[in-house]
Amino acid sequence: MVKIRLTRGGAKKRPFYHIIVTDSRSARDGRNIERVGYYNPVAQGAEQRVVIDTARVEHWVKHGAQLTDKVRSLYREAVKAAPAA
């Protein structure tokens, strides 16, 4: 099954996550199919907290991909922010 989930990057005590499309059997930081955005939980100032290519996420969901709970909430946040930007 294909999942859209987070993979961790960044430094110690300074997390940074890529939002990726991957096979559910691969490791969290293992092989991925496509990177569709990122999430920066410690964004400050002018840094963007969430950036998601919503068109690609919709494409993968139409083809059967499932979003994790956190990615689903980030996706909703990105969709709300898109019309304002």
Long-range contacts (C-beta under 8 A, 24 or more apart in sequence): 1-64, 1-66, 2-33, 2-60, 2-63, 2-64, 2-65, 2-66, 3-65, 3-66, 3-67, 3-68, 4-36, 4-57, 4-60, 4-61, 4-65, 4-66, 4-67, 4-68, 4-71, 5-67, 5-68, 5-70, 5-71, 6-39, 6-68, 6-70, 6-71, 7-32, 14-42, 15-41, 15-42, 16-40, 17-41, 19-52, 19-71, 19-74, 21-56, 21-60, 21-65, 34-60, 36-60, 37-78, 39-74, 50-74, 50-77, 50-78, 50-81, 51-78, 52-78, 54-78, 54-79, 54-82
